[in-house]
């Protein structure tokens, strides 16, 4: 990854991966609350985060100080919050509702309104909560088989409009707009956790963690925290094509 060495953990299967991601969330929350009294997290969509959220909703994590946690989102589809494609709906059903998280601690992207307006509105929300430049305690991300993350897709420089906190790119492969945090915000986090699973991710992961830096092809390569910690959590199927040096 252009000389960068990520903290990479390879788990046996999807279940073990979800358990590790849930534990990382909990460890990050405890640390932030101990140090700063609050914990801010940007949630990801996808099946691996969903499995982790469902674990976090169980009694195993009752000891977390949930009222001190604020929930944001890394990206959103341009659909209403009741739509099955909504990242918010998934997180709400898997974690937020079972945990009884107060509405005032949940900051969703408004996928149901004009995308550009939704991006500006969410940037205003971040500004009100964090100040000029947000610094999340944890940003959770996934990676698609094409190397995208959040709603930063191949074919466009992910640093486009990076002076903004949130933007609404048009994703040609889906013929629709998305709403996403920019790399400026993502890389400002204290911790970033990327989780990905499945054999269909193996080629992309090998490319992303290889020696060539090409974020137009693999937008997730732009994820490089300025002062924070980057952790990759992957299952064995996704890691199958990694070079030996990357997998150790």
Number of C-alpha atoms within 10 A of each C-alpha: 17 12 10 12 10 14 13 17 17 19 20 11 15 20 14 16 25 28 19 18 26 22 16 17 21 17 12 19 24 19 14 19 17 11 10 10 13 18 23 22 23 22 23 27 23 17 15 22 25 21 19 24 24 18 19 25 19 12 9 9 14 11 9 15 15 17 13 15 21 20 18 22 25 25 30 27 24 22 18 16 20 12 15 11 16 21 25 29 19 22 21 18 15 20 21 22 14 13 17 12 18 13 12 8 16 16 17 21 28 21 24 16 13 12 24 16 15 22 26 17 15 24 21 16 16 20 14 11 13 13 11 12 15 18 21 22 23 26 26 22 27 24 20 19 18 18 23 22 25 26 24 30 24 21 13 15 17 25 16 12 14 15 12 17 23 26 27 25 21 16 16 11 8 8 8 13 21 24 29 26 24 24 25 23 22 28 22 22 24 19 22 25 20 21 23 28 27 17 17 13 22 22 17 24 26 19 20 24 23 17 13 13 18 17 22 19 20 29 27 29 22 22 19 19 18 13 11 17 16 22 17 17 23 30 24 20 19 24 26 18 18 20 13 8 7 17 15 10
